[in-house]
Amino acid sequence: MNRVLPRLTLVLASALVLAGCSLSGPAAPDTDTDTGTGTEAPTSGAVPATGELISGDGYSYNVPDGWGLPPTDVNTGADTLAVDLTDDDGFSDNVNVLLSPAGEISSDQVESAGPPELEGSGASNVEVRPRVGIAGEESAHLTALFSSGGVTYQIDQYYPTHDGQTYVVTFSFSEDVPETDREALADSVLASWTWA
């Protein structure tokens, strides 16, 4: 069976990483407009995933049971990549992580520059979702629908920053996976996230 590993998720993540490069000035800290203080990262309360441990440059996370490294070497350019090894619908749901070459990109920058960058890359139904907390760091959250080579799939992207480095975390799902299921799976993976 030929499963599609969406190279486009990396293209989309790269587009947003590049958006951070084109923004002028250093990333400004996010502030709460009511108090003027730094925002606290919201938490989901999700139960952390307990499957295979995936480690990258400065971080690690667990994937759900049945997920793991691809069975064949996939040259994606991602720092880490894990796929649903039990997925048999022709599209491998997956998570990949890229390190922003721009270093730090603020949530405000992602939320303002990300949607037009995704739309410029051919994405539709782009949404800025509520920010989330990932291992104590606030993260923007964008979603989009993408079609490539006759395959349509949904992405959920997160952008935690730690020690001056933004990590672009992209979950890709078959189009028919409901939003609640996508978010529950992403929340469980992100709840297991730790910084090295």
N, C-alpha and C positions, 0 to 999 in steps of 0.2 A: 504494500500500500504506500502511495506517495503522499506524505503529509506536507502541507505548506507551512514552512517556517517564515513568518512575515518579515522579510528584509526591510519592508517599508516601515516597520515600527522603529527601526534604527534610523531610517531617513527622517522620519518625523521627529524623533528625539534629537537628531543632529540639527534639524531646522530650528528647534527651540534653543538648543545650545548655542547656535550661531546668533540667534536673536540677542542673547546675553552679551555676545562679543560686540555687537553693533551699538549697544546702549552706552551713552557717554557717562563717565564718572563711575566711582565705586558704588557698589550696592549699598543703598541706605538701609538702616535697620527699620524693621516694621514697627509701627507704634500704634497703640490704641488711641483712636481719635478722641475718646472721652477723657482719658487720663494723661495722654502724652507719654506713657511708659511703655516699655517693651511688652509685646503680646506674649501670652502664655500659650504654649502649644496645646491645642485641644486633643483629647484622647478619645478613642473609640470604645474602649472597654472590651475589645474583641479578645477572644482566647487565642494566644499565639499558636501558629502552625508548629507542628512537631516532627515534620518529615525531614528529609535530607538537609544538612547544613550546607549552605552555599557561602563561600567567602570571597571577598573582593578586596580592592585596595582601600583599606581603612574601615571596612564594615563587614558584617555577616548577617545572614537571615536564614530562617528555615522556610521550606516550601511545604505545601500540604502532602500527606501521604499519597503516593502514586505519581508525584512530580519528581524530577531530577534532571541531571545533565542530559543533553541530547545523546541518543545512542551512536550518532556519528559526529565527527568533528565538523562543526559549522563555523566558518570564518565570517563572523558578523561584525567584528570590531567592538563588540560590547565587552565591558569589563567582566560581567557575569551574565549567564543565560541559563535558565531552567525551563523545562517544558512539562506539560501534562503527558506523562508516558502512557496513560490509559485512554487518551482522547482518540476516538476512531471515526470522527466525522469529516476527516479530510483536512482539517486545520488544527494545528497543535497550539492550544492555548499556552501562553508562555509569559515569563517575566524576564526583562533584561535591564541591566543597569549600565549607564554611560557616565563617565566623569566629565563635567563641563570643562572644556578647554579654557573658558573665560574665568575659571575659578568660582567665585561666589556670584550668584544671581539671586536677587531678593524675590520674595513672593509677589510684591507689587510689580516688579519688572516682568515676571512670568505671566501674571494675569493681564497685563496691558499689551505686551508684545507677543505672547504665545498664540492667542486666537487668530490674529491676522497671519502669523507665520504658518500655522496649521492649515488655514484656509488657502493660503498661497501654495501649499504643497498638495492641494486637492482634497483636503478633508472636508467633511460636511458635519452638520449637527454639533459643532464645537461648543462646548459649555465650560464656563468657569464654575467649578463646584466649591463647596465650603472647604476652607483650609483644614488640614489634619495635623496631628502630632505624630512624629516618627522618632522614637528614642529621645524624646525631650526636645526635639527641634521642630519648629513650625514648617509646614510644607504647603505650597500651592497644589491644587488638584485640578487638572483639565481632563475633559473627555472629548472624544471625537469618533466619527465613523469614517472608515476609509475603504476604498475599493482598489484592488490591484490584481491584474491577471485573472479577472473573473471571480475573485474572492473578495467578499465584503466582511470586514471585521471591525470590532469596537476596541478602542484603546482607552485606558485610564493611565494618566501620567502624574507622577508626584515628583517634587523637587526639594528634598531636604538638603540643608546646608550644615556642614560641620567643619570646624577649624578652617574656614575660608574656602571650602570646596563644596560646590553643589553637585548632587548626584541626581541624574535623570532616571527615574525608575518607571519603566513602561510595562504595563500589563496589557496583553493582547488576547482578545476572546472572540470566538465565533460570534457572528452577528446575533444569533438567536439566544445567547446567554442573557438572562434577565439582569437588569441593573442591580437588584438586591443580591443576586448570587455573585456578580462581579465584585461588588463592594465588600461582601462578606469574605470572599477569598483574599482580596487585596488587603483588607483590614487584618486578617489573620497573619499574613506574611509580614506586613508592616509592624504588627505588634511584637513580632519575634526579632525585629531589627536591633542590632547592637553595633556600637562604634568600636573600632580597634584601638 
